[in-house]
């Protein structure tokens, strides 16, 4: 059985989140904070994808076609 190793120090994000643990945050606030974090990373991913599409000169319609493409082979 593999042994999990714990990091020697916390990341900057972990340190910041630990500061919240010192304050009793309501369940409602916790849900809002979780949503904000999710939205932040979703926006970051969207921006990254948009930059990639622009850099590679890929049109929106071409990307939409890829999104709807079914490229798996049939098991027959």
C-alpha positions in Angstrom: 0.0 0.0 0.0 1.5 3.4 -1.0 2.2 5.9 1.7 0.9 9.4 1.1 3.4 12.1 1.9 2.3 15.4 3.3 3.9 18.6 2.0 6.4 20.3 4.3 4.7 23.7 3.8 1.4 25.1 2.6 0.9 26.8 -0.8 0.0 30.4 -0.8 -3.7 29.5 -1.6 -3.8 27.1 1.4 -2.4 29.8 3.7 -5.0 32.3 2.6 -7.8 29.7 3.0 -6.5 28.9 6.5 -7.1 32.5 7.5 -10.8 31.9 6.8 -10.9 29.0 9.1 -10.1 31.3 12.0 -13.3 33.1 11.3 -16.7 31.4 11.7 -18.1 31.7 8.2 -21.8 31.0 7.8 -22.9 28.1 5.5 -24.4 30.7 3.2 -21.1 32.6 2.9 -19.2 29.3 2.4 -21.4 28.5 -0.6 -20.8 32.0 -2.0 -17.1 31.7 -1.5 -17.0 28.3 -3.1 -19.0 29.7 -6.1 -16.6 32.6 -6.4 -13.6 30.4 -6.5 -15.2 28.1 -9.1 -16.2 31.2 -11.2 -12.6 32.5 -11.0 -11.1 29.3 -12.3 -13.8 29.0 -15.0 -13.1 32.5 -16.2 -9.4 31.8 -16.2 -10.0 28.6 -18.3 -12.3 30.5 -20.7 -9.7 33.3 -21.2 -7.0 30.7 -21.8 -9.1 28.9 -24.4 -10.0 32.2 -26.1 -6.4 33.2 -26.3 -5.5 29.8 -27.7 -8.2 30.0 -30.4 -7.1 33.6 -31.3 -3.4 32.6 -31.4 -4.1 29.6 -33.6 -6.5 31.5 -35.8 -9.4 29.1 -35.1 -12.8 30.4 -35.8 -15.7 30.1 -33.3 -17.7 28.0 -35.8 -14.7 25.6 -36.2 -14.4 25.2 -32.4 -18.2 24.6 -32.1 -17.9 21.9 -34.7 -15.1 20.2 -32.7 -17.3 20.5 -29.6 -20.1 18.6 -31.3 -17.9 16.1 -33.1 -18.2 12.4 -32.1 -14.8 10.9 -32.8 -15.0 7.5 -31.0 -15.0 4.5 -33.2 -18.0 2.1 -33.2 -17.4 -1.1 -31.3 -18.8 -3.2 -34.2 
